[in-house]
Amino acid sequence: MKELIKFIARELVDFPDQVSVEEIEGNQTSVIELKVAKEDLGKVIGKQGRTARAMRTLLSAASAKIKKRTVLEIIE
C-alpha cells in the first residue's frame, strides 16, 4: 500500500524527491501518512479534493483484497 501511494504521489508532484510516505500499522487498520513539498500540496489534494479522494478509493480497493482497512492522511 505504501509503495502504491508513493508511486502515485511522485507522478503528480513537481518535487518527487520530497515525497515521503510513512505507514503506521495496527491490528486491523493501517494509517499511511503522505508528506509532500508545500508547493505540491494542491496537486496532491486536487480541485475540491478529487485527487485525494481518488487516491483513497484506490487504496481502499487494494486494501480490501488483503482484508485490512487503510486510511490515507495528507500531512502539511
N, CA and C of each residue as an Amber inpcrd file, in Angstrom:
protein
   228
   0.8240000  -1.1860000   0.0000000   0.0000000   0.0000000   0.0000000
   0.8730000   1.2570000   0.0000000   1.9230000   1.1900000   0.7880000
   2.8280000   2.3300000   0.9040000   3.4640000   2.6590000  -0.4430000
   3.8800000   1.6410000  -1.1680000   4.5180000   1.8480000  -2.4700000
   3.5260000   2.3810000  -3.5020000   2.2790000   1.9660000  -3.4210000
   1.2440000   2.4480000  -4.3370000   1.0480000   3.9550000  -4.1770000
   0.9010000   4.4120000  -2.9480000   0.7080000   5.8340000  -2.6780000
   1.9460000   6.6310000  -3.0620000   3.1160000   6.0790000  -2.7790000
   4.3700000   6.7670000  -3.1190000   4.4960000   6.9430000  -4.6250000
   4.1560000   5.9120000  -5.3850000   4.2340000   5.9870000  -6.8470000
   3.2760000   7.0370000  -7.3990000   2.0390000   7.0210000  -6.9330000
   1.0370000   7.9750000  -7.4240000   1.4590000   9.4020000  -7.0950000
   1.8920000   9.6190000  -5.8660000   2.2750000  10.9670000  -5.4340000
   3.4840000  11.4770000  -6.2140000   4.4740000  10.6250000  -6.4440000
   5.6710000  11.0490000  -7.1780000   5.3430000  11.4580000  -8.6170000
   4.3520000  10.8100000  -9.2060000   3.9650000  11.1430000 -10.5690000
   3.1910000  12.4610000 -10.6430000   2.5490000  12.8580000  -9.5620000
   1.7200000  14.0670000  -9.5600000   2.4980000  15.3510000  -9.2900000
   3.5430000  15.2730000  -8.4870000   4.1790000  16.4730000  -7.9560000
   5.3500000  16.9640000  -8.8220000   5.7700000  18.2190000  -8.5570000
   6.9200000  18.8110000  -9.2370000   8.2340000  18.4380000  -8.5590000
   8.1820000  18.1410000  -7.2580000   9.3810000  17.7960000  -6.4900000
   9.2440000  16.3710000  -5.9430000   9.4570000  15.3540000  -6.7940000
   9.2480000  13.9700000  -6.3360000  10.2340000  13.5070000  -5.2730000
  11.3780000  14.1680000  -5.1780000  12.3490000  13.7680000  -4.1550000
  11.9170000  14.1730000  -2.7530000  10.9320000  15.0600000  -2.6320000
  10.4540000  15.4930000  -1.3210000   9.2100000  14.7310000  -0.8630000
   8.8310000  13.7060000  -1.5930000   7.6820000  12.8890000  -1.2100000
   8.1440000  11.8600000  -0.1790000   7.4620000  11.8150000   0.9510000
   7.7600000  10.7800000   1.9390000   6.4520000  10.1390000   2.3930000
   6.5100000   8.8340000   2.5460000   5.3290000   8.0670000   2.9310000
   5.7000000   7.2100000   4.1440000   4.9190000   7.3310000   5.1970000
   5.1180000   6.5330000   6.4070000   3.8710000   5.6920000   6.6340000
   4.0730000   4.4520000   7.0400000   2.9410000   3.5740000   7.3160000
   2.9570000   3.1740000   8.7870000   1.8500000   3.4130000   9.4510000
   1.6900000   3.0340000  10.8490000   0.6780000   1.8960000  10.8820000
   1.1460000   0.7140000  11.2620000   0.2880000  -0.4580000  11.2080000
  -0.3240000  -0.7790000  12.5610000  -1.5850000  -1.1280000  12.5200000
  -2.2940000  -1.5980000  13.6990000  -2.7730000  -3.0170000  13.4490000
  -3.6200000  -3.5280000  14.3140000  -4.1250000  -4.8940000  14.1450000
  -5.0420000  -5.0140000  12.9350000  -6.0020000  -4.0990000  12.8260000
  -6.9600000  -4.1700000  11.7350000  -6.8650000  -2.9890000  10.7840000
  -6.2150000  -1.9220000  11.2130000  -6.1690000  -0.6940000  10.4210000
  -4.7400000  -0.2070000  10.2820000  -4.4180000   0.2700000   9.0860000
  -3.1280000   0.9120000   8.8470000  -3.3830000   2.3600000   8.4700000
  -2.4870000   3.2400000   8.9000000  -2.5690000   4.6490000   8.5420000
  -1.3510000   4.9710000   7.6930000  -1.5870000   5.5290000   6.5220000
  -0.4980000   5.9330000   5.6410000  -0.4480000   7.4530000   5.6440000
   0.6940000   7.9980000   6.0450000   0.8810000   9.4430000   6.0930000
   1.7140000   9.8670000   4.8970000   1.1710000  10.7820000   4.1130000
   1.8320000  11.2800000   2.9110000   2.2660000  12.7170000   3.1460000
   3.5610000  12.9690000   2.9570000   4.0940000  14.3230000   3.0880000
   4.7140000  14.7200000   1.7610000   4.3670000  15.9240000   1.2910000
   4.9260000  16.4540000   0.0470000   5.4060000  17.8780000   0.3050000
   6.0980000  18.4440000  -0.6780000   6.5450000  19.8270000  -0.5640000
   5.3180000  20.7410000  -0.4840000   5.4860000  21.8690000   0.1850000
   4.3700000  22.8010000   0.3740000   3.7840000  23.2580000  -0.9640000
   4.6500000  23.4240000  -1.9700000   4.1860000  23.8750000  -3.2900000
   3.3470000  22.8090000  -3.9960000   3.5440000  21.5440000  -3.6410000
   2.8510000  20.4420000  -4.3100000   1.5910000  19.9900000  -3.5890000
   1.2850000  20.5850000  -2.4700000   0.1420000  20.1410000  -1.6770000
  -1.1660000  20.2360000  -2.4600000  -1.3370000  21.3060000  -3.2140000
  -2.5510000  21.4790000  -4.0120000  -2.6950000  20.4390000  -5.1040000
  -1.5790000  19.9990000  -5.6680000  -1.6320000  18.9850000  -6.7230000
  -2.0420000  17.6270000  -6.1790000  -1.6160000  17.3320000  -4.9670000
  -1.9640000  16.0490000  -4.3640000  -3.4210000  16.0380000  -3.9080000
  -3.9110000  17.1760000  -3.4320000  -5.3010000  17.2550000  -2.9870000
  -6.2410000  17.3880000  -4.1790000  -5.9070000  18.2260000  -5.1390000
  -6.7230000  18.3840000  -6.3340000  -7.8920000  19.3230000  -6.1310000
  -8.5690000  19.6280000  -7.2290000  -9.7430000  20.5010000  -7.1640000
 -10.8380000  19.8160000  -6.3690000 -11.3160000  20.5130000  -5.3580000
 -12.3720000  20.0320000  -4.4690000 -12.0310000  18.6650000  -3.8700000
 -10.7430000  18.3600000  -3.7470000 -10.3090000  17.1160000  -3.1320000
 -10.4570000  15.8840000  -3.9950000 -10.6370000  16.0780000  -5.2910000
 -10.8870000  14.9370000  -6.1750000  -9.6960000  13.9930000  -6.2890000
  -8.4910000  14.5380000  -6.3660000  -7.3080000  13.6940000  -6.4910000
  -7.0910000  12.8960000  -5.2110000  -7.2300000  13.5410000  -4.0730000
  -7.0870000  12.8430000  -2.7890000  -8.1580000  11.7700000  -2.6400000
  -9.3690000  12.0760000  -3.0520000 -10.4610000  11.1030000  -2.9690000
 -10.1830000   9.9060000  -3.8700000  -9.6330000  10.1540000  -5.0590000
  -9.2940000   9.0640000  -5.9770000  -8.1920000   8.1790000  -5.4050000
  -7.1980000   8.7970000  -4.7680000  -6.1260000   8.0270000  -4.1430000
  -6.6810000   7.1720000  -3.0010000  -7.5970000   7.7280000  -2.2290000
  -8.2010000   6.9690000  -1.1290000  -9.0530000   5.8150000  -1.6590000
  -9.7300000   6.0340000  -2.7780000 -10.5440000   4.9730000  -3.3770000
  -9.6620000   3.8190000  -3.8460000  -8.5550000   4.1380000  -4.5230000
  -7.6180000   3.0980000  -4.9540000  -7.0360000   2.3520000  -3.7640000
  -6.7190000   3.0890000  -2.7220000  -6.1440000   2.4920000  -1.5250000
  -7.1370000   1.5510000  -0.8460000  -8.3840000   1.9640000  -0.7690000
  -9.3820000   1.1060000  -0.1210000  -9.6610000  -0.1430000  -0.9550000
  -9.6310000  -0.0200000  -2.2800000  -9.8350000  -1.1850000  -3.1330000
  -8.6760000  -2.1720000  -2.9910000  -7.4560000  -1.6460000  -2.9340000
  -6.2890000  -2.5200000  -2.7860000  -6.2410000  -3.1520000  -1.4010000
  -6.6250000  -2.4120000  -0.3700000  -6.5780000  -2.9600000   0.9850000
  -7.7210000  -3.9430000   1.2350000  -8.8000000  -3.8460000   0.4780000
  -9.9000000  -4.8000000   0.6230000  -9.4590000  -6.1990000   0.2110000
  -8.5240000  -6.2780000  -0.7250000  -8.0290000  -7.5840000  -1.1610000
  -7.2780000  -8.3040000  -0.0490000  -6.6130000  -7.5530000   0.8100000
  -5.8780000  -8.1890000   1.9160000  -6.6820000  -8.1630000   3.2160000
  -7.9490000  -7.7650000   3.0910000  -8.8880000  -7.7330000   4.2260000
  -8.3650000  -6.9000000   5.3950000  -7.9110000  -5.7010000   5.0720000
  -7.4150000  -4.7750000   6.0810000  -7.8700000  -3.3740000   5.6970000
  -8.1880000  -2.5530000   6.6760000  -8.6210000  -1.1770000   6.4240000
  -7.3990000  -0.2780000   6.4160000  -7.3110000   0.5790000   5.4200000
  -6.1860000   1.5010000   5.3040000  -6.7140000   2.9090000   5.1230000
  -6.1240000   3.8570000   5.8660000  -6.5390000   5.2530000   5.8430000
  -5.3690000   6.0860000   5.3320000  -5.6560000   7.0410000   4.4370000
  -4.6320000   7.9390000   3.9150000  -4.7880000   9.2940000   4.5640000
  -3.6940000   9.7920000   5.1460000  -3.6680000  11.1390000   5.7060000
  -2.6110000  11.9320000   4.9610000  -2.9920000  13.1170000   4.4890000
  -2.0600000  14.0080000   3.8030000  -1.6030000  15.0350000   4.8110000
  -0.3190000  15.0380000   5.1140000   0.2530000  15.8860000   6.1490000
   0.8190000  17.1520000   5.4960000   0.5240000  18.3060000   6.0910000
   1.0410000  19.5730000   5.5660000   2.4640000  19.7890000   5.9990000
